[in-house]
């Protein structure tokens, strides 16, 4: 009977749920995401909690970023809805509120720092694609030639992320850089020639950033793409599609500018920007 109290091993329930998603033809990356997020519950609770309090304690004790906590909450909600229908468990997530995410402006590179990065890694071309698409590290890992297409409309990359599959246009320079890579996989170890894992690609990007005298990793490049896209006049709707955001409210974060950004925009777009000094003096004289 639905709602009765059951003593079920959390690991077994998670395995059964993931198997049901696999039967529905979910991607390997989505399955890995489920394993990671639901693994938090498996490690914390041997038996599946039937009340919201243990789940709330789990979410409160997670030592990860706000976005990851939100991911864990979303995965738990799907798990419990499935378990309620299939196994007759109580939906403990019914009383767990969605975690708040504190909005913050992500750190990004300046245009000059982007030039530094590309120059310092001019013989390592993977950075072109990461900077030109804003792809998440998990989306970039595992990309192969099958995901790059070039037709009459230009080159595109096929990415698979949190919002499903999407096609992302890339520039001609990026396409030329990608053509220099050998093998079926786009990202390979320079030493072994083996395809890079997510962790391996993350370390490779961190090393690339350090070569330019900077600090950061793949998310820095993703945020830099979003910020500079907006500063150069890009609109939020197309940026949302490019970055694979489920909601434009996430994309809107890139509208937040610090004072340096505001100064640069003012220097470009102020009504007096670019006027000769003598012309500005003449305007003041007329005003007087």
Order of alpha helices (4+ residues) and beta strands (2+ residues): alpha-alpha-alpha-alpha-alpha-alpha-alpha-beta-beta-beta-alpha-alpha-alpha-alpha-alpha-alpha-alpha
